[in-house]
């Protein structure tokens, strides 16, 4: 993931910061508890494509 792109990307819902999870290839919004997938190096920033995090799932 390009560091410059990570600096400007925000959650499309709350406009909050995102956490990059390299192993899972996801960008996570802690506030909304959503994980947006990264496919072929491209972040998919659509709510319908996001995975809702389980209550027990920890975000680092």
N, C-alpha and C positions, 0 to 999 in steps of 0.2 A: 504494500500500500504506500502510495506517495505521501511523504510527510507534509508537504504543502497542502495537499488535498485534505488530509486529516485535520489540519489547522482551521480550515474554513467550513468543514461540514458540521452541521448541527442537527438535532432531532427535528424532523419536519412537523411534529405535533406541538412540542413545547418550546422549541428553539434552544434547548439546553445542550450541554456538551455531551459528546459520545466517547465511549471507551472502546478502543480497538482490541479485539481478541484475535490474535494472529492464528492460534491453533484452530479455532472454530470458524475463522474467516467471517466474522461478524462485527458490526458496530452496535454497541449497546447503550441505550439511554437508561440510566439508573432511575430517573424520575418517573418515567412511564413504564419501566420494566419491559422494554421491547428490545429485541435483537434483530437488526437489519442485516440481511445476508450480503456477502460480497461474492459476486459471481464473475469469474474470469477477470478479476482485478477491478471490477466495477461495482460500487456500492448501489444496492437496490433500496432506495429510500422511500418506499411506498408502504403505507400502513398495512395494506392487505397482504403484503409479502413478508411482513415482520413476524417473528416468533415471539409469543408472549412468554416471559420468563416465569418459571414456577416460583411459588413463595419461598421454597427451600433452596432455590438456586442462588448461589453467592456470586456477586460481581466483584472482580478484583480490579 
